[in-house]
Amino acid sequence: MALQLGDEAPNFDAETTEGKINFHSWLGDSWGVLFSHPKDFTPVCTTELGYTAKLKPEFDKRGVKVIGLSVDPVSDHNEWVKDIEETQGQKVNFPMIGDGDKKVAELYGMIHPKSLDSLTVRSVFIIGPDKKIKLTITYPASTGRNFDEILRVIDSLQLTAKYQVSTPVNWKDGDDVVISPAIPDEEAKTKFPKGFKTLKPYLRLTPQPNK
Ligand code: BEZ
């Protein structure tokens, strides 16, 4: 069965562009983003990897480690990163797993043969410090992902983890957030000292607590 939200992210040992890793040890207490791309030396993947590398300071600020994967060998990754730097103006600054035997791709269900033969599709797994899967995204090979959206989701997940709030439609950093219906009004008054608006008993909005 496919991995689901709340499942433990499966552990593995792998070769990467930054040496051998054990995934859980590499994650340590950090949040993690594990993402696959279909193939090295392909156009959409080249733009995705360059842009993700540009976002490294944003991932660092949020305590998130990023790691890429394809079923190409590390030796190909090491050649391809030169093209990424040349065309995208950014050095790849996170490890990329060489998964030639498809061990990790199969563990995470990243190969969808009816969509793309024996290559990985564009999968994303966001993993919490508890090693549980907090989000999965699957895109086809033809559509590059929006990594700004991945950062937005991380902001939402981290707010939920810290403050028992959720984020409404199209929320972005700085907008009001939703107080969990599980928190009674009396408790909400102390927990959210900036106050809150009650639109319905189940729909209460409060300014983002960490702003
Ligand atoms: C691409 O990155 O453009 C791509 C990779 C594999 C299949 C199709 C497109």
Residues whose N, C-alpha, C, O or C-beta is under 5 A from the ligand:
A	BS01	BEZ	P38 K39 T42 P43 V44 C45 A141
